[in-house]
Amino acid sequence: MTDTGRTGTRSGSGGPDAAALLDRAHAVVAPRLRADLATLPAPLRRVAMYHFGWEHADGTPAAGRAGKAVRPALVLAAARAMGGDPDAAVRAAAAVELVHNFTLLHDDIVDEDRTRRNRPTAWAVFGVPDALVVGDALQALALPVLAADPHPASAAAAARLGACVVELCAGQQADCAFERRDPLDVTLDECLAMAESKTGALLGCACALGALYAGAGEAEVAAMDAFGREAGLAFQLIDDLIGIWGDPVRTGKPAGADLAAHKKSLPVVAALTSGTAEAAALAELYGRPVLGDKDVALAADAVERAGGRDWAQAEAADRMARAVHQLSCAVPDLAAAEELLALAEFVTRRSH
């Protein structure tokens, strides 16, 4: 198996290249994921293989890639940073990616998103029931993947991942509940707590699992989890900005999709709670049952003029600073954690 711990390609700044780290993680985890999906009953496997980009809807092979592999890369990089063997943590990395894709399948249904990775979502092709149960199957499959791992950390990892799934579900429920509330009724603290559960929890879990597989102590595992959570919040803030101003060609989703869906994302809630005239205008737009293209453009402008965009960018930078502090608690010599830092910078500096 390829050594997932070697630094490999260097970036122009002298640190490891995040794209190379992601490619390496994908190279070692994808075969494990394919083997895991092969254990599913054929009808479920067909939908799963389509969702991961490895088959077309008719079951013929496709050359797609199952996402960026950020979470598996974090597992492997965390193991490396704590002095462990990343190759020993491949099953853990695969389990985290299975859980992540469970959330994607369900999120697409809940949000009624018809496009992901520049092609129709699984529910749009196979229907809601099939996409729903395949998401359930992926989540259920993650724990046996860990349970079958002979590594001494596998039991603790499975327990931690199971608890993370519950937290993810709580975050999703809160996100959905926000949509039923008045636009001016959701607070920024509530929104941040939701984002930590929905996004930060799994990135934190990925880092914690890598630390567990490296034999780290309880304090170091907790610090790694905190690092991932803070980086996850930064990730979500940037993702929310992309959901409003991202390039459809690069995101695979329509411009302003989150606004059209009345999503109370972090920049939106920051704008709504700003007490400005633009906040009132945004609340009025969000009170409309349907937002057309012109309304979406007006809403994006209102978010920006109310300070939502600037706040989200500043908050993302602050969360990354907190993440680095937590990482230093687990790895005092940050040179040993340069891969983790490169990955965190990658997900928080992307523009699409």
Backbone torsions as a table, in degrees:
resi	resn	phi	psi	omega
1	MET	NA	143.7	178.6
2	THR	-60.1	140.8	177.0
3	ASP	-74.3	106.6	-177.9
4	THR	-75.2	-7.2	-175.7
5	GLY	-91.6	-16.8	-177.2
6	ARG	-68.0	144.2	-174.5
7	THR	-65.3	-42.8	176.1
8	GLY	74.5	-144.6	-176.1
9	THR	-58.5	136.8	179.5
10	ARG	-100.2	148.5	176.0
11	SER	-84.2	172.4	-179.4
12	GLY	-63.2	-23.4	-178.8
13	SER	-84.6	-1.1	179.1
14	GLY	97.1	-11.8	178.6
15	GLY	-90.7	177.1	178.9
16	PRO	-66.2	147.3	179.7
17	ASP	-83.5	121.1	-175.9
18	ALA	-61.9	-39.6	-179.3
19	ALA	-61.4	-38.4	178.0
20	ALA	-67.5	-38.1	177.2
21	LEU	-63.2	-41.9	179.4
22	LEU	-66.6	-41.4	178.5
23	ASP	-62.6	-40.5	-179.5
24	ARG	-67.0	-41.3	178.2
25	ALA	-63.2	-43.2	179.1
26	HIS	-61.8	-41.0	-177.2
27	ALA	-62.1	-36.2	-177.0
28	VAL	-91.9	-25.7	-176.9
29	VAL	-89.8	-33.4	-177.6
30	ALA	-56.7	-44.6	177.3
31	PRO	-60.5	-37.6	177.1
32	ARG	-63.9	-43.2	179.0
33	LEU	-64.3	-42.7	178.7
34	ARG	-61.2	-40.4	178.3
35	ALA	-65.2	-38.5	178.9
36	ASP	-68.0	-42.9	179.3
37	LEU	-65.7	-28.9	179.6
38	ALA	-64.1	-18.5	179.4
39	THR	-82.7	-9.5	179.8
40	LEU	-76.4	150.9	172.1
41	PRO	-56.3	147.6	-171.9
42	ALA	-51.5	-46.3	-178.8
43	PRO	-63.0	-37.0	177.2
44	LEU	-71.6	-40.2	-178.7
45	ARG	-61.4	-37.8	-178.8
46	ARG	-61.1	-45.4	179.3
47	VAL	-67.0	-41.5	-179.4
48	ALA	-63.7	-43.5	-179.6
49	MET	-64.8	-35.7	175.4
50	TYR	-65.1	-47.5	-178.5
51	HIS	-59.3	-40.7	-179.7
52	PHE	-74.5	-7.8	177.6
53	GLY	88.1	9.4	-175.6
54	TRP	-95.2	-10.0	174.8
55	GLU	-140.5	153.5	170.3
56	HIS	-79.3	173.0	-178.0
57	ALA	-60.5	-28.3	-179.4
58	ASP	-85.9	2.6	177.5
59	GLY	92.5	-3.5	177.8
60	THR	-77.5	152.4	-176.7
61	PRO	-60.6	144.3	176.8
62	ALA	-127.6	157.4	-176.2
63	ALA	-98.9	18.8	-178.0
64	GLY	-71.6	166.2	178.4
65	ARG	-120.7	138.0	-174.6
66	ALA	-79.1	69.5	177.1
67	GLY	77.4	-172.3	-174.8
68	LYS	-84.7	-15.4	-178.7
69	ALA	69.4	32.7	-179.8
70	VAL	-62.6	-48.5	-175.0
71	ARG	-67.4	-44.9	173.9
72	PRO	-59.9	-38.2	178.9
73	ALA	-63.7	-35.8	177.7
74	LEU	-65.6	-41.5	177.6
75	VAL	-57.2	-50.0	-176.1
76	LEU	-67.8	-40.3	179.7
77	ALA	-68.2	-35.8	178.3
78	ALA	-66.0	-41.3	177.2
79	ALA	-60.4	-44.2	179.1
80	ARG	-61.8	-44.9	-177.5
81	ALA	-61.8	-31.7	-178.5
82	MET	-90.8	9.8	175.9
83	GLY	86.1	13.2	179.8
84	GLY	-95.1	179.8	179.1
85	ASP	-95.9	111.7	-179.4
86	PRO	-58.7	-33.0	-179.7
87	ASP	-60.5	-28.8	-179.4
88	ALA	-73.9	-13.9	-175.7
89	ALA	-104.9	14.1	-176.6
90	VAL	-64.4	-39.9	177.7
91	ARG	-62.5	-40.7	178.0
92	ALA	-63.0	-41.0	178.8
93	ALA	-63.0	-41.0	178.7
94	ALA	-65.6	-40.0	-179.8
95	ALA	-63.0	-41.7	177.9
96	VAL	-62.2	-41.2	-179.0
97	GLU	-69.1	-33.2	175.0
98	LEU	-62.6	-44.3	178.8
99	VAL	-64.2	-42.3	178.8
100	HIS	-58.2	-43.0	-178.2
101	ASN	-73.6	-28.0	169.2
102	PHE	-57.7	-44.8	-179.1
103	THR	-66.9	-36.5	-179.9
104	LEU	-64.8	-45.2	179.4
105	LEU	-59.7	-43.5	-179.4
106	HIS	-73.1	-39.2	178.4
107	ASP	-60.3	-42.0	-179.2
108	ASP	-61.7	-36.0	177.7
109	ILE	-69.9	-49.7	-177.6
110	VAL	-61.0	-42.6	-176.9
111	ASP	-85.3	-6.1	-177.4
112	GLU	58.0	34.0	176.1
113	ASP	-76.0	128.8	-177.3
114	ARG	-100.4	-5.2	-177.4
115	THR	-133.9	134.2	172.6
116	ARG	-147.0	133.8	179.8
117	ARG	54.8	39.5	174.2
118	ASN	64.6	26.1	170.4
119	ARG	-152.6	166.2	-175.7
120	PRO	-57.9	142.4	176.9
121	THR	-68.6	163.0	-175.8
122	ALA	-59.9	-42.0	-178.4
123	TRP	-67.4	-31.6	179.7
124	ALA	-69.4	-24.9	-179.5
125	VAL	-93.2	-47.5	-171.8
126	PHE	-103.7	-8.5	-177.5
127	GLY	97.4	158.2	-177.2
128	VAL	-62.3	-47.5	-177.1
129	PRO	-56.9	-44.7	-178.5
130	ASP	-66.1	-44.4	179.8
131	ALA	-64.2	-37.6	-179.4
132	LEU	-63.7	-49.6	-175.9
133	VAL	-72.4	-28.4	175.5
134	VAL	-68.9	-38.7	173.3
135	GLY	-58.6	-44.9	177.1
136	ASP	-58.7	-42.3	-177.5
137	ALA	-64.8	-40.0	179.5
138	LEU	-64.1	-42.2	178.9
139	GLN	-64.1	-41.9	179.3
140	ALA	-67.2	-33.5	-177.3
141	LEU	-69.9	-28.1	-175.6
142	ALA	-60.7	-40.3	-176.6
143	LEU	-71.1	-42.6	173.2
144	PRO	-61.2	-32.2	176.5
145	VAL	-59.0	-42.7	177.2
146	LEU	-74.0	-39.8	-177.4
147	ALA	-62.2	-30.9	-179.3
148	ALA	-83.0	-4.7	-178.4
149	ASP	-79.9	123.7	-179.6
150	PRO	-73.5	-5.2	-178.8
151	HIS	-61.0	139.0	-177.4
152	PRO	-63.0	-18.2	-179.5
153	ALA	-89.7	-2.5	-170.9
154	SER	-63.7	-38.0	-178.9
155	ALA	-65.9	-45.6	178.1
156	ALA	-64.4	-37.2	178.9
157	ALA	-65.4	-42.0	179.6
158	ALA	-63.7	-41.5	178.6
159	ALA	-63.6	-41.3	-178.9
160	ARG	-67.9	-41.2	-179.7
161	LEU	-67.2	-38.2	177.1
162	GLY	-61.8	-43.2	177.9
163	ALA	-65.0	-35.2	178.7
164	CYS	-64.1	-39.8	179.1
165	VAL	-60.6	-41.9	177.5
166	VAL	-60.8	-42.9	179.2
167	GLU	-65.2	-39.4	176.9
168	LEU	-59.4	-43.9	-179.9
169	CYS	-64.3	-38.9	177.5
170	ALA	-63.4	-40.2	177.9
171	GLY	-64.8	-40.1	177.9
172	GLN	-65.3	-41.1	179.0
173	GLN	-62.4	-42.1	179.1
174	ALA	-64.0	-40.9	178.9
175	ASP	-60.1	-44.3	178.9
176	CYS	-66.3	-39.0	-179.5
177	ALA	-63.7	-34.8	178.3
178	PHE	-58.9	-36.0	-176.3
179	GLU	-65.3	-23.2	-178.7
180	ARG	-90.8	-3.8	-177.5
181	ARG	-98.3	158.0	178.5
182	ASP	-56.9	141.2	-177.9
183	PRO	-54.5	-29.8	-178.0
184	LEU	-94.0	5.5	-174.2
185	ASP	-96.7	-16.1	-177.7
186	VAL	-89.8	126.3	-179.0
187	THR	-89.3	159.4	179.6
188	LEU	-67.0	-35.8	177.7
189	ASP	-63.0	-41.4	177.1
190	GLU	-61.9	-42.0	-177.5
191	CYS	-66.8	-39.7	177.5
192	LEU	-65.5	-40.9	178.3
193	ALA	-63.6	-40.7	177.4
194	MET	-61.7	-45.0	-178.3
195	ALA	-64.6	-36.2	177.6
196	GLU	-63.3	-41.5	179.8
197	SER	-70.5	-43.9	-172.7
198	LYS	-76.4	-34.7	-175.4
199	THR	-119.1	-48.9	-175.6
200	GLY	-63.7	-34.2	-174.7
201	ALA	-60.1	-42.9	-176.3
202	LEU	-74.8	-35.7	175.0
203	LEU	-66.5	-38.3	175.3
204	GLY	-63.8	-42.6	179.2
205	CYS	-62.6	-40.5	179.0
206	ALA	-58.4	-46.5	-179.9
207	CYS	-67.0	-38.8	179.6
208	ALA	-65.3	-40.3	179.5
209	LEU	-64.2	-39.9	176.7
210	GLY	-61.2	-41.1	178.4
211	ALA	-65.5	-42.3	177.9
212	LEU	-58.6	-43.4	-178.7
213	TYR	-70.6	-15.1	175.0
214	ALA	-92.5	0.3	179.5
215	GLY	79.5	23.0	-178.7
216	ALA	-69.3	156.8	177.7
217	GLY	-79.2	173.1	-175.3
218	GLU	-59.6	-42.3	-178.6
219	ALA	-65.6	-40.9	179.7
220	GLU	-68.3	-38.2	178.0
221	VAL	-63.7	-42.3	179.0
222	ALA	-63.9	-39.9	178.8
223	ALA	-66.7	-37.9	177.1
224	MET	-65.1	-40.6	177.0
225	ASP	-61.1	-44.0	180.0
226	ALA	-64.1	-39.1	175.9
227	PHE	-57.7	-49.1	-178.5
228	GLY	-64.4	-37.1	179.2
229	ARG	-65.4	-44.9	179.7
230	GLU	-66.0	-42.9	176.3
231	ALA	-63.7	-34.4	177.9
232	GLY	-65.2	-38.3	176.2
233	LEU	-65.5	-40.9	176.2
234	ALA	-61.5	-42.8	177.0
235	PHE	-57.6	-46.8	-177.5
236	GLN	-65.4	-38.5	177.8
237	LEU	-60.8	-44.7	178.5
238	ILE	-68.1	-39.6	178.7
239	ASP	-62.1	-38.2	178.0
240	ASP	-66.8	-36.6	175.5
241	LEU	-64.5	-41.1	178.1
242	ILE	-65.1	-34.3	178.6
243	GLY	-63.5	-17.5	178.1
244	ILE	-104.1	-45.3	-172.0
245	TRP	-116.3	9.3	-178.2
246	GLY	-69.3	155.4	177.7
247	ASP	-79.7	118.5	-177.7
248	PRO	-56.9	-32.6	180.0
249	VAL	-63.5	-33.3	-176.7
250	ARG	-94.6	-30.0	-178.5
251	THR	-86.1	-25.1	-175.1
252	GLY	78.7	8.8	179.4
253	LYS	-130.0	155.5	179.5
254	PRO	-62.4	151.4	176.8
255	ALA	-62.0	137.2	178.1
256	GLY	67.7	24.4	-176.2
257	ALA	-58.5	-39.3	-178.8
258	ASP	-66.6	-35.6	178.2
259	LEU	-70.2	-43.0	178.9
260	ALA	-60.3	-30.4	179.6
261	ALA	-88.3	5.2	-179.2
262	HIS	60.7	30.7	-179.0
263	LYS	-68.4	133.4	175.2
264	LYS	-92.1	68.8	179.4
265	SER	-75.6	172.4	-174.4
266	LEU	-61.1	-46.2	177.8
267	PRO	-63.0	-35.8	179.7
268	VAL	-65.9	-46.4	-179.3
269	VAL	-67.3	-36.7	175.6
270	ALA	-60.6	-40.2	178.3
271	ALA	-69.3	-43.2	-178.1
272	LEU	-64.0	-29.9	-177.3
273	THR	-98.4	13.9	-176.3
274	SER	-80.3	-14.7	-179.4
275	GLY	72.2	16.6	-178.4
276	THR	-96.6	168.4	175.4
277	ALA	-63.2	-34.7	178.5
278	GLU	-64.9	-31.3	177.1
279	ALA	-63.2	-42.6	178.8
280	ALA	-65.0	-39.9	179.0
281	ALA	-64.8	-40.3	178.6
282	LEU	-65.7	-41.6	178.3
283	ALA	-61.4	-38.4	179.1
284	GLU	-65.5	-41.5	178.3
285	LEU	-64.0	-42.6	-179.9
286	TYR	-68.4	-16.9	176.6
287	GLY	-79.3	-11.3	178.4
288	ARG	-79.5	139.6	-177.3
289	PRO	-65.1	-31.8	-178.8
290	VAL	-134.2	134.8	176.1
291	LEU	-110.6	116.7	175.4
292	GLY	-79.0	-179.0	-177.4
293	ASP	-58.9	-41.0	179.9
294	LYS	-65.6	-40.8	178.6
295	ASP	-63.4	-40.7	179.0
296	VAL	-61.6	-42.8	178.2
297	ALA	-63.1	-41.4	178.0
298	LEU	-64.6	-39.5	179.8
299	ALA	-66.1	-41.8	178.3
300	ALA	-61.5	-41.7	178.4
301	ASP	-64.4	-40.0	179.7
302	ALA	-65.3	-40.8	177.8
303	VAL	-59.7	-45.2	-178.6
304	GLU	-66.6	-45.7	-177.3
305	ARG	-67.8	-27.3	177.8
306	ALA	-82.7	-1.3	176.4
307	GLY	93.3	4.2	-177.5
308	GLY	-63.6	-38.1	-179.2
309	ARG	-68.7	-47.8	179.8
310	ASP	-63.0	-41.1	179.8
311	TRP	-62.1	-44.6	-177.5
312	ALA	-63.6	-39.8	178.9
313	GLN	-66.1	-42.9	178.8
314	ALA	-67.3	-40.0	179.6
315	GLU	-66.0	-37.5	177.7
316	ALA	-62.1	-42.3	178.3
317	ALA	-63.7	-40.8	179.2
318	ASP	-65.0	-42.0	179.2
319	ARG	-64.4	-35.2	177.6
320	MET	-68.2	-36.4	176.6
321	ALA	-63.0	-41.2	176.8
322	ARG	-64.4	-38.7	179.6
323	ALA	-61.0	-44.4	-179.7
324	VAL	-63.6	-37.9	177.2
325	HIS	-62.2	-45.7	179.2
326	GLN	-62.7	-40.0	179.5
327	LEU	-62.5	-37.7	179.9
328	SER	-66.4	-23.1	176.0
329	CYS	-71.6	-31.6	179.4
330	ALA	-88.4	-35.8	-177.1
331	VAL	-130.9	86.8	-176.1
332	PRO	-54.0	-36.0	176.4
333	ASP	-92.6	96.0	-174.3
334	LEU	-64.1	-14.9	176.2
335	ALA	-61.3	-28.8	179.0
336	ALA	-75.4	-14.8	-177.6
337	ALA	-111.3	23.1	-174.8
338	GLU	-63.4	-28.5	177.9
339	GLU	-67.7	-42.4	177.0
340	LEU	-61.8	-42.2	179.7
341	LEU	-65.5	-38.2	178.9
342	ALA	-65.0	-40.7	179.3
343	LEU	-67.7	-41.8	179.0
344	ALA	-63.2	-41.1	178.4
345	GLU	-65.1	-38.3	-179.8
346	PHE	-60.1	-48.6	-174.3
347	VAL	-74.6	-19.0	-178.7
348	THR	-102.9	-2.6	178.1
349	ARG	-113.9	1.5	179.7
350	ARG	-68.6	153.3	-177.3
351	SER	-120.1	13.5	-178.9
352	HIS	-149.0	NA	NA
